[in-house]
Amino acid sequence: MLTNHVCFLPQEAPGNRDEDSSDFSPSRVAGVISVGSANIDDSKQTTSDYGSAIGVFAPGGNIISAFNTSDTATATLSGTSQVSVVMTLAFCRPWDQL
């Protein structure tokens, strides 16, 4: 049974520049979880930002995602935008409901 609950997760996708995210906002803002993108082997994706502002890395490579070409379209995407969805699910849903 799913329970109703609200989750506010101050996290952001730092970018796909392969640069130190500490130099950019909102990554450098205290209290924000900046999430880097990792490959299936836990290595950093080559385009993912890095640095001390990254709080955690999560799967972000080859994620099957909804796409804008139709109501049922999907696409295989990579990058920190895909990671944001994974992190929201991990932090905001009880483990037995994942």
C-alpha positions, 0 to 999 in steps of 0.5 A, a space after each residue: 500500500 502506498 502512503 501519501 507523503 510530501 518530499 522536498 529535495 533541494 537537488 540539482 543537475 549541475 551540468 554536462 560541461 566536464 568542469 568543476 561545479 563548485 564554480 557555478 550556481 546553484 551547485 555552490 549553494 549550501 544545502 543543495 545536493 548536486 548530483 553527478 552522472 555515473 556510468 553503469 560501472 560507477 565511473 564518472 560520465 565523461 561529460 558530467 561536472 565534478 568537484 567538491 560541490 558534487 554530493 553524490 553520483 548516480 546512474 545517468 547513462 543510457 536511461 530510458 526516458 519519456 520523450 517529446 515526440 509523442 505521448 508514448 515516445 521514449 528515448 535513451 538519454 544520458 546526463 545529469 538531467 537523467 540523474 535528477 529523476 533517479 535521486 528524487 526516487 531514491 530519496 523520496 520513496 520508501 525503499 520497499 516502494 521502489 
